[in-house]
Amino acid sequence: MVLGLVALLLFFASWLGEKKSNPEKLRPYESGIIPTGSARLRYPVPFFLVAIFFLIFDVEAAYIFSWAISYDSLGWAGWLQISFFIFVLLLGLLYIWKKGGLEWGPTSKKN
């Protein structure tokens, strides 16, 4: 069924799509500004670090939210587990902070 749907979509795309390529239509367009330079720019490493930190702490928030929902049924064992989890995350945040992972810009000092 999925293969049939894919084949149908490919058929309609080729049937309804443009038949001839026009050089003017093949040019990149960005808000009326003619692009200059290469589109393959290097992103600075801090962009990726911020993305990784966001993922780590976003997953942590999901765990803490699920723990908060079942707080009553977990008892002291659950409280100790989530306390240890938060402690380890705070240690990780402290490590990132000490290594300069949260500093960004020309004034940041990398160790």
Secondary structure, DSSP 8 states (H G I E B T S, - for coil): -HHHHHHHHHHHHHHHS-SS--HHHHS--BTTB---S-S-----HHHHHHHHHHHHHHHHHHHHHHHHHTHHHHHHHHHHHHHHHHHHHHHHHHHHHHTTTT--STT----
